[in-house]
Amino acid sequence: MSRTLPPDDQLQALHQQAVQALSPATLARLRNARHATAASRRRPAWWMATAFAGVAALGVGLSLQMRSPPSPLPAAAPMVAALESDGAALDENPDLYLWLASTDLAME
């Protein structure tokens, strides 16, 4: 069932009558509620600004960290030493041959 609304000028007149029929106490309560709602709408802007500042600081910190040269890992030193000695340490380690025998890589 579709109902048609009266013209705008009649609706405005009805609204004006309704506003004039309200008591001053009711108008004061409505005004206070409107102001409280307007004040609560402003809060998320501060939260968003704070969050943006945090994300920007994190981005600057990460970009500065990326510019510094990476420090070598302490566990890499023995491996580098073993590879620099012409692979003698790998030839003496029987675990390498056991691992190769357990995989299909040795057959290729």
Stockholm file with secondary structure:
# STOCKHOLM 1.0

chainA/1-108         MSRTLPPDDQLQALHQQAVQALSPATLARLRNARHATAASRRRPAWWMATAFAGVAALGVGLSLQMRSPPSPLPAAAPMVAALESDGAALDENPDLYLWLASTDLAME
#=GR chainA/1-108 SS CCCCCCCHHHHHHHHHHHHHHSCHHHHHHHHHHHHHHHHHHHHHHHHHHHHHHHHHHHHHHHHHHHHSCCCCCTTHHHHHHHHHTTTHHHHTCHHHHHHHHHSGGGGC
#=GC SS_cons         CCCCCCCHHHHHHHHHHHHHHSCHHHHHHHHHHHHHHHHHHHHHHHHHHHHHHHHHHHHHHHHHHHHSCCCCCTTHHHHHHHHHTTTHHHHTCHHHHHHHHHSGGGGC
//
